[in-house]
């Protein structure tokens, strides 16, 4: 985790979390996905979990990311590690194993460049899992402009050799489209970190949206039928925009 991410995330949790009403969790995802901290209302525990996240470290395919010996060579017996990101798996884990059985308002905030080259779960399955868990996914496009890649990934525009297979490069535009799709289809929002829109301001915007929402309900004319149902929410007043998911899963 980069220093600016850590500072902004600390501030967001301190402002957002009401220890008597709210709970949050933390997932780290790179080549693997790990639940760093399960749902808790303790700011102290969440801050400790954030502090445990190290800064991302670039590892070239087939290269060694740890300490090196004389001349820059890996020490004897060192394991070679590959860079990677399991974005889809992280969304799946958060929605299926953490939030699915929870009631009330639920949201996942994803801080990533949108590139995924390690997940076992596909993008559509990750989105469906969020929809079934009634969870909003807010995506924040963030990339480290000073490094060759973000979160241990290769620079945009390259191709990566993994064993005998070459994986196609994923551009920043592709990553942006992936994050936009996740948020649009789950009813969340998409944001991009920039000089005009720092991470702190984006967190404040998400905080405002989560604190000011309307809950709409209706009775379906097709009771008993399972599957995905599309919905559309519109407003008569001009100059306003609706941010809502485009459907839901009925029945099993």
N, C-alpha and C positions, 0 to 999 in steps of 0.2 A: 504494500500500500504506500503510495506516494505521500509526502508530508502534507501537501495541500488537501488531499482526499481525507486524510486522518483528521486534520483540524476541522474541516467543514462537517465531517460526519459526527464528530464529538459535539459540535455546536447544535447540529440538527437533533440529535438524541436528547440533549439537555433541554432543548426548547419544546420538542414534540412529545416526549414521553411523560405522561402523568402516571406516577408510580402506583396510584390507587386504582387506575382504570385501564391503562395501556400495557402492552407487552411487545417486545421486539426480539428478533433473533439475527444471527450473523452467519453468513455462508461465504467461505472462500472458494473460488473456483479458478483453477489454472488447468494443468493437465488432468487433475483429479478434483473432485468436489468434496468439501469437508464442512460439516456443520460445526463451526467454531463455538457458537453459543446457542443453545436451544432457547425457546421462548422464556423470557424473564421480564419482570418489571423493575429489576434493579439496574439503575444507571451505573453503579460501580462495577457490576459484573460485565456489562456491555462495554464500558470504557476499557476495562482490562482486556477484553477480547479484541477490541480495535487495536490496542497497543501491542498485542501479540503478533499482528500481521506485519511481516517484513516488507521492505520495498521490493518491487519486482526485479528479477534478475534475468537478463537475456542469456539464453543458452542456445548455441547453434546446434542444428541437427547433428547427432553423432558426437557432439562436443561434451566437455566436462564442465559443470558449473561450479564445482567446489574449489577448495584450496589447491594450489599447484606446487609442484616441487621445483628444484633447480632447473633453470632454463625454460620454465613455463610448462613443463610436462605434468600431466596428471600423476598423482602418486600411484604406486603399484596397487592393483586390485580395485582402483576407483571405478565406480559405475558410470556409464555414459547415460546422459539424460536428454530428453527431447523437450522443446518448448511446446506449449499447447494451451488451449482454452476450452473448457466444457461449459459454455454458456447455457445451452439447452438443458443439460443435466442439472444445472444449478436451479433453473426455473422449475423444473420438474420436481426436484427434491423439496424446494421451499413450499410449493403448492400442494404436493401430494402427501408428503410425510409430516410436514409441520402445520400447515394451515387448513387442510381439508376438513378436519374434525372440529375446527374452531368456529364459533358463531360470532355474529357481529360484523363490523366493517373490517375488511382484510385487504392489505396491499403489500406488494413486493417492490422494492426500489433496486434496480439493477444499474450498477456503475461499470461500464464496459465500453469497448470500441466496437462491439457487435460481432467480432470475428469469432468463429467457432471451428475448431479443427480437431476436437478430441471427444465430443459427446457421443454417447451410445444412443441417446434419444434424439429423434428428429425434431425440427422446428415446429411442425404442425402438431406433433404429440405433446410438446411442451406447452404450446398455446392451449390445446384442448384441456390439458390438466389444470391450467390456471382457470379456464372457463368453468370447468366442473367444480372447482373449489370456490367459485364466486370471488375470485381474487383479482384486484386491479394490479396491473404491472406498469410501473413508472420506469421508463428507460432514460438513462443519462449517458449520452455519447461523450466519452472522455478518452483522450489518448495523450500519452507523454510525448510532447514535441521534441524532447532533447535526446531520446533514445532511439535505437534502431527498431524497436517494437515496444508494445505495451503489454505488461503482464506476462513477459517471457515469450512473446510472439515475434515472428520475423517481421522485417519491414514490409510495408505494403508494396505490392507489385512484384514481389519475388515468388519463386516456386520453391517448395521445400521437399527434400528427398527424405523419405522415411523408409528405411530398408531399401527394397528394390522398387518401391512405388513412389511416384512423384505426385504430390498433392497440389492442386491448382491454387494459385495465389488468390486471396480475397481482398478486394480493394476496400478502402475506407468507405466509399459510396455503398458498397454491398453491405458492410456492417451497419451503416446508417439505416438502410432499408429494412434490415432484419429487426433492428430495435424499434423502428417505426411500426412495423407490422405487429410485433408482440404487443405494443401498447395500444394500438388502434383496435385490435381484435379482442382485447381484454377490458377495454374501457378506461385504461390509464392515460398517461400523457408522455410525450417524447420531448426531450430537451437536449441541447448540445452546448457543451462548455466552450466558451470563447472569451476573448478579452472584454467584450461588452456584456457577456452573461457568465460571470464566474460561478463556480460551484455553490458558493454560499447563497447567492441570489436564487439559484434553481431550487435548492433545498427549501428556502422560504416560500417559493411559489407552490411547491408540493405540499408543504405544511398548510398553506391557506386552502388549497383544494381539498385536502383530506378533512379539514375542519369545517368546510362549508359545502355540503353535498345534500342533494335531495334524493329521497328514496321513493320510487314510483312502483306501484303494483297494479296488477290487473288479473282478471279471470280469463283463462284461455277458453276458446271455443272448441278446442280439441282435447278435452281431458282424457287421460289414460294413454295417450300416444307418446312414446318415448322418442328420443333423438334430438337433434339440434334444431332450434327454431329461431329464425331471424326476427329481429325487432327493429323498429325505427322510431326514434323520438324526435319530434319537430316542435318548433315554437312559432306562434303567430306574430309575435313582436319582432320587428326587424332590428338588425344590428347586434343580435345575440347569437351565440354559437352553443351547440349541444355537444358535450363530451360524455359519451356513454358507450358501453359495449354494444356490438351489433347483433347479439343473440345469446341464447342460453340453452343448456341441456335439460330436457324434461325427462322425468322418470328415471330409469336406471341408466 
